[in-house]
Structures are given as structure tokens and as C-alpha cells.
Amino acid sequence: MATKAGKRVETKDEKRTPDYVVRARQAPDSEYWQTIGAAWTAHFKDGTTGISVKINNQPMGWNGDCLLMRPKEAE
């Protein structure tokens, strides 16, 4: 992590740990939840915050429903 005028600046080579994991049911009637992506808190220059989401894969027959959950310690 580099610093610029006392502020933290992330370099391209650094990987941030996700604030959330994106999970979806493996199938609409399944009890199994599959991790399909990650999400990070985003801070914008105007002072607002949001969440940046990266979906890496989709379960077969996925209806688009998903949850943002805190990562487990082992992930």
C-alpha cells in the first residue's frame, strides 16, 4: 500500500480482502449456497459510499437472487 499526501492509495498489485462474499442457491430449490463473487465497500470523492460487486460465475438456472454475507474466517 502506497501513501500519497498522508492518504492510503492502493496499488494495482495489491489485492483487497472483500468486505462481503456474494452467495446464491445452487438451484432454486436447493439448500446449498454457493459463493459466486465478492463485494467491497466503495468510497467516492463526494463523500458517499456504496458497494462494488464482482460476480465470477452463475449457478445453472440462477434467478438472480443473491445475498451479500460477511466472509467466513477460512475464506
HTML snippet that shows the backbone in 3Dmol.js (N, CA, C, O; Angstrom):
<script src="https://3Dmol.org/build/3Dmol-min.js"></script>
<div id="view" style="width:600px;height:400px;position:relative"></div>
<script>
const pdb = `
ATOM      1  N   MET A   1       0.847  -1.163   0.000  1.00  0.00           N
ATOM      2  CA  MET A   1       0.000   0.000   0.000  1.00  0.00           C
ATOM      3  C   MET A   1       0.893   1.226   0.000  1.00  0.00           C
ATOM      4  O   MET A   1       1.772   1.354   0.853  1.00  0.00           O
ATOM      5  N   ALA A   2       0.685   2.100  -0.918  1.00  0.00           N
ATOM      6  CA  ALA A   2       1.449   3.327  -1.012  1.00  0.00           C
ATOM      7  C   ALA A   2       0.705   4.443  -0.276  1.00  0.00           C
ATOM      8  O   ALA A   2      -0.488   4.329   0.007  1.00  0.00           O
ATOM      9  N   THR A   3       1.423   5.515   0.027  1.00  0.00           N
ATOM     10  CA  THR A   3       0.763   6.667   0.636  1.00  0.00           C
ATOM     11  C   THR A   3       0.997   7.877  -0.245  1.00  0.00           C
ATOM     12  O   THR A   3       2.052   8.011  -0.866  1.00  0.00           O
ATOM     13  N   LYS A   4       0.016   8.749  -0.297  1.00  0.00           N
ATOM     14  CA  LYS A   4       0.115   9.969  -1.081  1.00  0.00           C
ATOM     15  C   LYS A   4      -0.473  11.086  -0.243  1.00  0.00           C
ATOM     16  O   LYS A   4      -1.673  11.101   0.031  1.00  0.00           O
ATOM     17  N   ALA A   5       0.359  12.007   0.158  1.00  0.00           N
ATOM     18  CA  ALA A   5      -0.059  13.146   0.986  1.00  0.00           C
ATOM     19  C   ALA A   5      -0.839  12.685   2.208  1.00  0.00           C
ATOM     20  O   ALA A   5      -1.865  13.267   2.558  1.00  0.00           O
ATOM     21  N   GLY A   6      -0.331  11.610   2.867  1.00  0.00           N
ATOM     22  CA  GLY A   6      -0.953  11.128   4.084  1.00  0.00           C
ATOM     23  C   GLY A   6      -2.173  10.252   3.874  1.00  0.00           C
ATOM     24  O   GLY A   6      -2.784   9.811   4.848  1.00  0.00           O
ATOM     25  N   LYS A   7      -2.548   9.984   2.612  1.00  0.00           N
ATOM     26  CA  LYS A   7      -3.705   9.142   2.323  1.00  0.00           C
ATOM     27  C   LYS A   7      -3.239   7.786   1.817  1.00  0.00           C
ATOM     28  O   LYS A   7      -2.205   7.668   1.159  1.00  0.00           O
ATOM     29  N   ARG A   8      -4.023   6.773   2.139  1.00  0.00           N
ATOM     30  CA  ARG A   8      -3.737   5.423   1.669  1.00  0.00           C
ATOM     31  C   ARG A   8      -4.133   5.309   0.207  1.00  0.00           C
ATOM     32  O   ARG A   8      -5.250   5.666  -0.168  1.00  0.00           O
ATOM     33  N   VAL A   9      -3.221   4.813  -0.619  1.00  0.00           N
ATOM     34  CA  VAL A   9      -3.505   4.613  -2.040  1.00  0.00           C
ATOM     35  C   VAL A   9      -3.178   3.169  -2.370  1.00  0.00           C
ATOM     36  O   VAL A   9      -2.063   2.705  -2.132  1.00  0.00           O
ATOM     37  N   GLU A  10      -4.151   2.464  -2.917  1.00  0.00           N
ATOM     38  CA  GLU A  10      -3.954   1.055  -3.254  1.00  0.00           C
ATOM     39  C   GLU A  10      -3.242   0.947  -4.596  1.00  0.00           C
ATOM     40  O   GLU A  10      -3.591   1.646  -5.547  1.00  0.00           O
ATOM     41  N   THR A  11      -2.251   0.076  -4.670  1.00  0.00           N
ATOM     42  CA  THR A  11      -1.565  -0.154  -5.933  1.00  0.00           C
ATOM     43  C   THR A  11      -2.230  -1.309  -6.663  1.00  0.00           C
ATOM     44  O   THR A  11      -2.963  -2.090  -6.057  1.00  0.00           O
ATOM     45  N   LYS A  12      -1.974  -1.423  -7.987  1.00  0.00           N
ATOM     46  CA  LYS A  12      -2.612  -2.458  -8.795  1.00  0.00           C
ATOM     47  C   LYS A  12      -2.262  -3.863  -8.331  1.00  0.00           C
ATOM     48  O   LYS A  12      -3.089  -4.769  -8.437  1.00  0.00           O
ATOM     49  N   ASP A  13      -1.054  -4.063  -7.821  1.00  0.00           N
ATOM     50  CA  ASP A  13      -0.611  -5.394  -7.432  1.00  0.00           C
ATOM     51  C   ASP A  13      -1.246  -5.877  -6.128  1.00  0.00           C
ATOM     52  O   ASP A  13      -1.222  -7.073  -5.839  1.00  0.00           O
ATOM     53  N   GLU A  14      -1.809  -4.967  -5.343  1.00  0.00           N
ATOM     54  CA  GLU A  14      -2.397  -5.350  -4.061  1.00  0.00           C
ATOM     55  C   GLU A  14      -3.800  -5.890  -4.254  1.00  0.00           C
ATOM     56  O   GLU A  14      -4.557  -5.398  -5.091  1.00  0.00           O
ATOM     57  N   LYS A  15      -4.138  -6.895  -3.481  1.00  0.00           N
ATOM     58  CA  LYS A  15      -5.478  -7.475  -3.515  1.00  0.00           C
ATOM     59  C   LYS A  15      -6.171  -7.136  -2.209  1.00  0.00           C
ATOM     60  O   LYS A  15      -5.700  -7.500  -1.131  1.00  0.00           O
ATOM     61  N   ARG A  16      -7.293  -6.439  -2.312  1.00  0.00           N
ATOM     62  CA  ARG A  16      -8.072  -6.130  -1.111  1.00  0.00           C
ATOM     63  C   ARG A  16      -8.886  -7.341  -0.720  1.00  0.00           C
ATOM     64  O   ARG A  16      -9.409  -8.055  -1.575  1.00  0.00           O
ATOM     65  N   THR A  17      -8.991  -7.569   0.569  1.00  0.00           N
ATOM     66  CA  THR A  17      -9.858  -8.617   1.080  1.00  0.00           C
ATOM     67  C   THR A  17     -11.293  -8.125   0.939  1.00  0.00           C
ATOM     68  O   THR A  17     -11.600  -7.002   1.339  1.00  0.00           O
ATOM     69  N   PRO A  18     -12.179  -8.948   0.376  1.00  0.00           N
ATOM     70  CA  PRO A  18     -13.564  -8.484   0.211  1.00  0.00           C
ATOM     71  C   PRO A  18     -14.243  -8.227   1.553  1.00  0.00           C
ATOM     72  O   PRO A  18     -13.983  -8.919   2.538  1.00  0.00           O
ATOM     73  N   ASP A  19     -15.115  -7.224   1.576  1.00  0.00           N
ATOM     74  CA  ASP A  19     -15.916  -6.949   2.763  1.00  0.00           C
ATOM     75  C   ASP A  19     -17.079  -7.931   2.860  1.00  0.00           C
ATOM     76  O   ASP A  19     -17.573  -8.218   3.951  1.00  0.00           O
ATOM     77  N   TYR A  20     -17.507  -8.438   1.716  1.00  0.00           N
ATOM     78  CA  TYR A  20     -18.622  -9.389   1.638  1.00  0.00           C
ATOM     79  C   TYR A  20     -18.308 -10.447   0.579  1.00  0.00           C
ATOM     80  O   TYR A  20     -17.489 -10.225  -0.313  1.00  0.00           O
ATOM     81  N   VAL A  21     -18.962 -11.588   0.691  1.00  0.00           N
ATOM     82  CA  VAL A  21     -18.971 -12.558  -0.391  1.00  0.00           C
ATOM     83  C   VAL A  21     -20.397 -12.583  -0.939  1.00  0.00           C
ATOM     84  O   VAL A  21     -21.357 -12.360  -0.202  1.00  0.00           O
ATOM     85  N   VAL A  22     -20.526 -12.853  -2.228  1.00  0.00           N
ATOM     86  CA  VAL A  22     -21.830 -12.930  -2.872  1.00  0.00           C
ATOM     87  C   VAL A  22     -22.194 -14.403  -2.953  1.00  0.00           C
ATOM     88  O   VAL A  22     -21.438 -15.206  -3.500  1.00  0.00           O
ATOM     89  N   ARG A  23     -23.350 -14.757  -2.410  1.00  0.00           N
ATOM     90  CA  ARG A  23     -23.770 -16.163  -2.401  1.00  0.00           C
ATOM     91  C   ARG A  23     -25.151 -16.299  -3.005  1.00  0.00           C
ATOM     92  O   ARG A  23     -26.003 -15.420  -2.872  1.00  0.00           O
ATOM     93  N   ALA A  24     -25.351 -17.433  -3.679  1.00  0.00           N
ATOM     94  CA  ALA A  24     -26.639 -17.742  -4.293  1.00  0.00           C
ATOM     95  C   ALA A  24     -26.916 -19.224  -4.107  1.00  0.00           C
ATOM     96  O   ALA A  24     -25.991 -20.023  -3.958  1.00  0.00           O
ATOM     97  N   ARG A  25     -28.189 -19.584  -4.116  1.00  0.00           N
ATOM     98  CA  ARG A  25     -28.536 -21.007  -4.039  1.00  0.00           C
ATOM     99  C   ARG A  25     -28.027 -21.701  -5.294  1.00  0.00           C
ATOM    100  O   ARG A  25     -28.065 -21.135  -6.386  1.00  0.00           O
ATOM    101  N   GLN A  26     -27.553 -22.927  -5.131  1.00  0.00           N
ATOM    102  CA  GLN A  26     -27.029 -23.678  -6.260  1.00  0.00           C
ATOM    103  C   GLN A  26     -28.144 -23.942  -7.284  1.00  0.00           C
ATOM    104  O   GLN A  26     -27.882 -23.964  -8.487  1.00  0.00           O
ATOM    105  N   ALA A  27     -29.349 -24.137  -6.829  1.00  0.00           N
ATOM    106  CA  ALA A  27     -30.545 -24.281  -7.664  1.00  0.00           C
ATOM    107  C   ALA A  27     -31.692 -23.640  -6.893  1.00  0.00           C
ATOM    108  O   ALA A  27     -31.619 -23.538  -5.668  1.00  0.00           O
ATOM    109  N   PRO A  28     -32.747 -23.207  -7.574  1.00  0.00           N
ATOM    110  CA  PRO A  28     -33.835 -22.511  -6.859  1.00  0.00           C
ATOM    111  C   PRO A  28     -34.406 -23.268  -5.662  1.00  0.00           C
ATOM    112  O   PRO A  28     -34.812 -22.641  -4.683  1.00  0.00           O
ATOM    113  N   ASP A  29     -34.447 -24.597  -5.713  1.00  0.00           N
ATOM    114  CA  ASP A  29     -35.000 -25.373  -4.593  1.00  0.00           C
ATOM    115  C   ASP A  29     -33.918 -25.996  -3.708  1.00  0.00           C
ATOM    116  O   ASP A  29     -34.222 -26.831  -2.855  1.00  0.00           O
ATOM    117  N   SER A  30     -32.674 -25.602  -3.902  1.00  0.00           N
ATOM    118  CA  SER A  30     -31.546 -26.180  -3.163  1.00  0.00           C
ATOM    119  C   SER A  30     -31.358 -25.512  -1.804  1.00  0.00           C
ATOM    120  O   SER A  30     -31.680 -24.337  -1.628  1.00  0.00           O
ATOM    121  N   GLU A  31     -30.841 -26.261  -0.862  1.00  0.00           N
ATOM    122  CA  GLU A  31     -30.463 -25.715   0.444  1.00  0.00           C
ATOM    123  C   GLU A  31     -28.988 -25.308   0.453  1.00  0.00           C
ATOM    124  O   GLU A  31     -28.525 -24.685   1.408  1.00  0.00           O
ATOM    125  N   TYR A  32     -28.253 -25.655  -0.599  1.00  0.00           N
ATOM    126  CA  TYR A  32     -26.821 -25.367  -0.688  1.00  0.00           C
ATOM    127  C   TYR A  32     -26.594 -23.970  -1.263  1.00  0.00           C
ATOM    128  O   TYR A  32     -27.122 -23.631  -2.322  1.00  0.00           O
ATOM    129  N   TRP A  33     -25.797 -23.160  -0.546  1.00  0.00           N
ATOM    130  CA  TRP A  33     -25.444 -21.816  -1.011  1.00  0.00           C
ATOM    131  C   TRP A  33     -24.037 -21.845  -1.579  1.00  0.00           C
ATOM    132  O   TRP A  33     -23.115 -22.371  -0.955  1.00  0.00           O
ATOM    133  N   GLN A  34     -23.878 -21.282  -2.752  1.00  0.00           N
ATOM    134  CA  GLN A  34     -22.605 -21.277  -3.466  1.00  0.00           C
ATOM    135  C   GLN A  34     -22.060 -19.851  -3.507  1.00  0.00           C
ATOM    136  O   GLN A  34     -22.809 -18.907  -3.757  1.00  0.00           O
ATOM    137  N   THR A  35     -20.758 -19.693  -3.263  1.00  0.00           N
ATOM    138  CA  THR A  35     -20.129 -18.380  -3.382  1.00  0.00           C
ATOM    139  C   THR A  35     -19.923 -18.098  -4.863  1.00  0.00           C
ATOM    140  O   THR A  35     -19.270 -18.873  -5.563  1.00  0.00           O
ATOM    141  N   ILE A  36     -20.482 -16.984  -5.343  1.00  0.00           N
ATOM    142  CA  ILE A  36     -20.401 -16.668  -6.767  1.00  0.00           C
ATOM    143  C   ILE A  36     -19.650 -15.369  -7.047  1.00  0.00           C
ATOM    144  O   ILE A  36     -19.490 -14.984  -8.205  1.00  0.00           O
ATOM    145  N   GLY A  37     -19.188 -14.691  -5.998  1.00  0.00           N
ATOM    146  CA  GLY A  37     -18.473 -13.443  -6.218  1.00  0.00           C
ATOM    147  C   GLY A  37     -18.062 -12.792  -4.908  1.00  0.00           C
ATOM    148  O   GLY A  37     -18.092 -13.414  -3.846  1.00  0.00           O
ATOM    149  N   ALA A  38     -17.679 -11.529  -5.009  1.00  0.00           N
ATOM    150  CA  ALA A  38     -17.216 -10.771  -3.851  1.00  0.00           C
ATOM    151  C   ALA A  38     -17.700  -9.329  -3.973  1.00  0.00           C
ATOM    152  O   ALA A  38     -18.077  -8.875  -5.054  1.00  0.00           O
ATOM    153  N   ALA A  39     -17.681  -8.617  -2.843  1.00  0.00           N
ATOM    154  CA  ALA A  39     -18.115  -7.217  -2.831  1.00  0.00           C
ATOM    155  C   ALA A  39     -17.258  -6.418  -1.858  1.00  0.00           C
ATOM    156  O   ALA A  39     -16.805  -6.929  -0.834  1.00  0.00           O
ATOM    157  N   TRP A  40     -17.047  -5.150  -2.206  1.00  0.00           N
ATOM    158  CA  TRP A  40     -16.223  -4.255  -1.405  1.00  0.00           C
ATOM    159  C   TRP A  40     -16.974  -2.951  -1.163  1.00  0.00           C
ATOM    160  O   TRP A  40     -17.746  -2.506  -2.013  1.00  0.00           O
ATOM    161  N   THR A  41     -16.748  -2.348  -0.016  1.00  0.00           N
ATOM    162  CA  THR A  41     -17.292  -1.026   0.254  1.00  0.00           C
ATOM    163  C   THR A  41     -16.524  -0.028  -0.600  1.00  0.00           C
ATOM    164  O   THR A  41     -15.293  -0.048  -0.639  1.00  0.00           O
ATOM    165  N   ALA A  42     -17.252   0.839  -1.280  1.00  0.00           N
ATOM    166  CA  ALA A  42     -16.642   1.847  -2.149  1.00  0.00           C
ATOM    167  C   ALA A  42     -16.881   3.226  -1.556  1.00  0.00           C
ATOM    168  O   ALA A  42     -17.998   3.547  -1.148  1.00  0.00           O
ATOM    169  N   HIS A  43     -15.845   4.034  -1.509  1.00  0.00           N
ATOM    170  CA  HIS A  43     -15.936   5.401  -1.009  1.00  0.00           C
ATOM    171  C   HIS A  43     -15.662   6.352  -2.172  1.00  0.00           C
ATOM    172  O   HIS A  43     -14.620   6.264  -2.823  1.00  0.00           O
ATOM    173  N   PHE A  44     -16.587   7.247  -2.425  1.00  0.00           N
ATOM    174  CA  PHE A  44     -16.472   8.150  -3.560  1.00  0.00           C
ATOM    175  C   PHE A  44     -15.966   9.521  -3.126  1.00  0.00           C
ATOM    176  O   PHE A  44     -16.050   9.881  -1.952  1.00  0.00           O
ATOM    177  N   LYS A  45     -15.443  10.278  -4.081  1.00  0.00           N
ATOM    178  CA  LYS A  45     -14.847  11.581  -3.790  1.00  0.00           C
ATOM    179  C   LYS A  45     -15.826  12.555  -3.152  1.00  0.00           C
ATOM    180  O   LYS A  45     -15.423  13.422  -2.376  1.00  0.00           O
ATOM    181  N   ASP A  46     -17.120  12.418  -3.476  1.00  0.00           N
ATOM    182  CA  ASP A  46     -18.106  13.348  -2.908  1.00  0.00           C
ATOM    183  C   ASP A  46     -18.541  12.967  -1.494  1.00  0.00           C
ATOM    184  O   ASP A  46     -19.423  13.606  -0.922  1.00  0.00           O
ATOM    185  N   GLY A  47     -17.916  11.914  -0.923  1.00  0.00           N
ATOM    186  CA  GLY A  47     -18.211  11.515   0.445  1.00  0.00           C
ATOM    187  C   GLY A  47     -19.265  10.426   0.578  1.00  0.00           C
ATOM    188  O   GLY A  47     -19.508   9.933   1.679  1.00  0.00           O
ATOM    189  N   THR A  48     -19.891  10.045  -0.528  1.00  0.00           N
ATOM    190  CA  THR A  48     -20.889   8.986  -0.459  1.00  0.00           C
ATOM    191  C   THR A  48     -20.210   7.616  -0.480  1.00  0.00           C
ATOM    192  O   THR A  48     -19.060   7.485  -0.897  1.00  0.00           O
ATOM    193  N   THR A  49     -20.927   6.626  -0.034  1.00  0.00           N
ATOM    194  CA  THR A  49     -20.411   5.262  -0.062  1.00  0.00           C
ATOM    195  C   THR A  49     -21.384   4.367  -0.814  1.00  0.00           C
ATOM    196  O   THR A  49     -22.566   4.682  -0.954  1.00  0.00           O
ATOM    197  N   GLY A  50     -20.870   3.264  -1.285  1.00  0.00           N
ATOM    198  CA  GLY A  50     -21.674   2.282  -1.986  1.00  0.00           C
ATOM    199  C   GLY A  50     -21.009   0.927  -1.864  1.00  0.00           C
ATOM    200  O   GLY A  50     -20.085   0.751  -1.071  1.00  0.00           O
ATOM    201  N   ILE A  51     -21.470  -0.017  -2.638  1.00  0.00           N
ATOM    202  CA  ILE A  51     -20.879  -1.351  -2.629  1.00  0.00           C
ATOM    203  C   ILE A  51     -20.562  -1.741  -4.065  1.00  0.00           C
ATOM    204  O   ILE A  51     -21.431  -1.679  -4.936  1.00  0.00           O
ATOM    205  N   SER A  52     -19.346  -2.134  -4.308  1.00  0.00           N
ATOM    206  CA  SER A  52     -18.896  -2.607  -5.611  1.00  0.00           C
ATOM    207  C   SER A  52     -18.957  -4.131  -5.605  1.00  0.00           C
ATOM    208  O   SER A  52     -18.367  -4.771  -4.735  1.00  0.00           O
ATOM    209  N   VAL A  53     -19.670  -4.719  -6.574  1.00  0.00           N
ATOM    210  CA  VAL A  53     -19.898  -6.165  -6.611  1.00  0.00           C
ATOM    211  C   VAL A  53     -19.247  -6.766  -7.849  1.00  0.00           C
ATOM    212  O   VAL A  53     -19.374  -6.224  -8.947  1.00  0.00           O
ATOM    213  N   LYS A  54     -18.554  -7.879  -7.673  1.00  0.00           N
ATOM    214  CA  LYS A  54     -17.950  -8.632  -8.771  1.00  0.00           C
ATOM    215  C   LYS A  54     -18.519 -10.042  -8.741  1.00  0.00           C
ATOM    216  O   LYS A  54     -18.265 -10.792  -7.798  1.00  0.00           O
ATOM    217  N   ILE A  55     -19.297 -10.415  -9.777  1.00  0.00           N
ATOM    218  CA  ILE A  55     -19.842 -11.759  -9.910  1.00  0.00           C
ATOM    219  C   ILE A  55     -18.890 -12.553 -10.797  1.00  0.00           C
ATOM    220  O   ILE A  55     -18.594 -12.148 -11.921  1.00  0.00           O
ATOM    221  N   ASN A  56     -18.411 -13.688 -10.285  1.00  0.00           N
ATOM    222  CA  ASN A  56     -17.461 -14.504 -11.036  1.00  0.00           C
ATOM    223  C   ASN A  56     -18.109 -15.650 -11.804  1.00  0.00           C
ATOM    224  O   ASN A  56     -17.587 -16.068 -12.837  1.00  0.00           O
ATOM    225  N   ASN A  57     -19.219 -16.157 -11.324  1.00  0.00           N
ATOM    226  CA  ASN A  57     -19.911 -17.242 -12.021  1.00  0.00           C
ATOM    227  C   ASN A  57     -21.385 -17.242 -11.637  1.00  0.00           C
ATOM    228  O   ASN A  57     -21.794 -16.575 -10.687  1.00  0.00           O
ATOM    229  N   GLN A  58     -22.176 -18.002 -12.394  1.00  0.00           N
ATOM    230  CA  GLN A  58     -23.609 -18.087 -12.136  1.00  0.00           C
ATOM    231  C   GLN A  58     -24.014 -19.544 -12.010  1.00  0.00           C
ATOM    232  O   GLN A  58     -23.629 -20.361 -12.847  1.00  0.00           O
ATOM    233  N   PRO A  59     -24.780 -19.888 -10.985  1.00  0.00           N
ATOM    234  CA  PRO A  59     -25.295 -21.252 -10.899  1.00  0.00           C
ATOM    235  C   PRO A  59     -26.275 -21.516 -12.056  1.00  0.00           C
ATOM    236  O   PRO A  59     -26.929 -20.594 -12.544  1.00  0.00           O
ATOM    237  N   MET A  60     -26.367 -22.762 -12.480  1.00  0.00           N
ATOM    238  CA  MET A  60     -27.314 -23.139 -13.532  1.00  0.00           C
ATOM    239  C   MET A  60     -28.730 -22.793 -13.084  1.00  0.00           C
ATOM    240  O   MET A  60     -29.115 -23.090 -11.953  1.00  0.00           O
ATOM    241  N   GLY A  61     -29.495 -22.177 -13.955  1.00  0.00           N
ATOM    242  CA  GLY A  61     -30.874 -21.837 -13.637  1.00  0.00           C
ATOM    243  C   GLY A  61     -31.017 -20.730 -12.610  1.00  0.00           C
ATOM    244  O   GLY A  61     -32.074 -20.587 -11.995  1.00  0.00           O
ATOM    245  N   TRP A  62     -29.962 -19.943 -12.417  1.00  0.00           N
ATOM    246  CA  TRP A  62     -29.972 -18.882 -11.411  1.00  0.00           C
ATOM    247  C   TRP A  62     -31.030 -17.844 -11.754  1.00  0.00           C
ATOM    248  O   TRP A  62     -31.108 -17.379 -12.891  1.00  0.00           O
ATOM    249  N   ASN A  63     -31.849 -17.482 -10.762  1.00  0.00           N
ATOM    250  CA  ASN A  63     -32.904 -16.499 -10.979  1.00  0.00           C
ATOM    251  C   ASN A  63     -32.465 -15.072 -10.647  1.00  0.00           C
ATOM    252  O   ASN A  63     -33.273 -14.147 -10.719  1.00  0.00           O
ATOM    253  N   GLY A  64     -31.205 -14.886 -10.289  1.00  0.00           N
ATOM    254  CA  GLY A  64     -30.682 -13.553  -9.985  1.00  0.00           C
ATOM    255  C   GLY A  64     -30.687 -13.192  -8.519  1.00  0.00           C
ATOM    256  O   GLY A  64     -30.095 -12.182  -8.139  1.00  0.00           O
ATOM    257  N   ASP A  65     -31.340 -13.991  -7.674  1.00  0.00           N
ATOM    258  CA  ASP A  65     -31.346 -13.725  -6.237  1.00  0.00           C
ATOM    259  C   ASP A  65     -29.993 -14.087  -5.642  1.00  0.00           C
ATOM    260  O   ASP A  65     -29.414 -15.124  -5.966  1.00  0.00           O
ATOM    261  N   CYS A  66     -29.499 -13.216  -4.767  1.00  0.00           N
ATOM    262  CA  CYS A  66     -28.229 -13.497  -4.087  1.00  0.00           C
ATOM    263  C   CYS A  66     -28.197 -12.747  -2.763  1.00  0.00           C
ATOM    264  O   CYS A  66     -29.028 -11.875  -2.506  1.00  0.00           O
ATOM    265  N   LEU A  67     -27.234 -13.098  -1.935  1.00  0.00           N
ATOM    266  CA  LEU A  67     -27.021 -12.455  -0.644  1.00  0.00           C
ATOM    267  C   LEU A  67     -25.602 -11.938  -0.554  1.00  0.00           C
ATOM    268  O   LEU A  67     -24.675 -12.560  -1.074  1.00  0.00           O
ATOM    269  N   LEU A  68     -25.427 -10.811   0.101  1.00  0.00           N
ATOM    270  CA  LEU A  68     -24.095 -10.338   0.472  1.00  0.00           C
ATOM    271  C   LEU A  68     -23.911 -10.732   1.927  1.00  0.00           C
ATOM    272  O   LEU A  68     -24.687 -10.328   2.792  1.00  0.00           O
ATOM    273  N   MET A  69     -22.877 -11.525   2.190  1.00  0.00           N
ATOM    274  CA  MET A  69     -22.631 -12.017   3.544  1.00  0.00           C
ATOM    275  C   MET A  69     -21.186 -11.730   3.922  1.00  0.00           C
ATOM    276  O   MET A  69     -20.308 -11.687   3.060  1.00  0.00           O
ATOM    277  N   ARG A  70     -20.946 -11.537   5.195  1.00  0.00           N
ATOM    278  CA  ARG A  70     -19.566 -11.371   5.661  1.00  0.00           C
ATOM    279  C   ARG A  70     -18.811 -12.656   5.390  1.00  0.00           C
ATOM    280  O   ARG A  70     -19.360 -13.740   5.585  1.00  0.00           O
ATOM    281  N   PRO A  71     -17.545 -12.565   4.937  1.00  0.00           N
ATOM    282  CA  PRO A  71     -16.784 -13.796   4.676  1.00  0.00           C
ATOM    283  C   PRO A  71     -16.547 -14.593   5.950  1.00  0.00           C
ATOM    284  O   PRO A  71     -16.398 -14.029   7.034  1.00  0.00           O
ATOM    285  N   LYS A  72     -16.514 -15.898   5.804  1.00  0.00           N
ATOM    286  CA  LYS A  72     -16.131 -16.753   6.934  1.00  0.00           C
ATOM    287  C   LYS A  72     -14.646 -16.590   7.128  1.00  0.00           C
ATOM    288  O   LYS A  72     -13.944 -16.186   6.201  1.00  0.00           O
ATOM    289  N   GLU A  73     -14.154 -16.891   8.302  1.00  0.00           N
ATOM    290  CA  GLU A  73     -12.738 -16.716   8.610  1.00  0.00           C
ATOM    291  C   GLU A  73     -11.839 -17.519   7.666  1.00  0.00           C
ATOM    292  O   GLU A  73     -10.746 -17.064   7.328  1.00  0.00           O
ATOM    293  N   ALA A  74     -12.280 -18.703   7.237  1.00  0.00           N
ATOM    294  CA  ALA A  74     -11.451 -19.584   6.411  1.00  0.00           C
ATOM    295  C   ALA A  74     -11.413 -19.161   4.945  1.00  0.00           C
ATOM    296  O   ALA A  74     -10.577 -19.669   4.198  1.00  0.00           O
ATOM    297  N   GLU A  75     -12.284 -18.250   4.502  1.00  0.00           N
ATOM    298  CA  GLU A  75     -12.348 -17.863   3.081  1.00  0.00           C
ATOM    299  C   GLU A  75     -11.328 -16.822   2.739  1.00  0.00           C
ATOM    300  O   GLU A  75     -11.249 -16.390   1.589  1.00  0.00           O
TER     301      GLU A  75
END
`;
const viewer = $3Dmol.createViewer("view");
viewer.addModel(pdb, "pdb");
viewer.setStyle({}, {cartoon: {color: "spectrum"}});
viewer.zoomTo();
viewer.render();
</script>
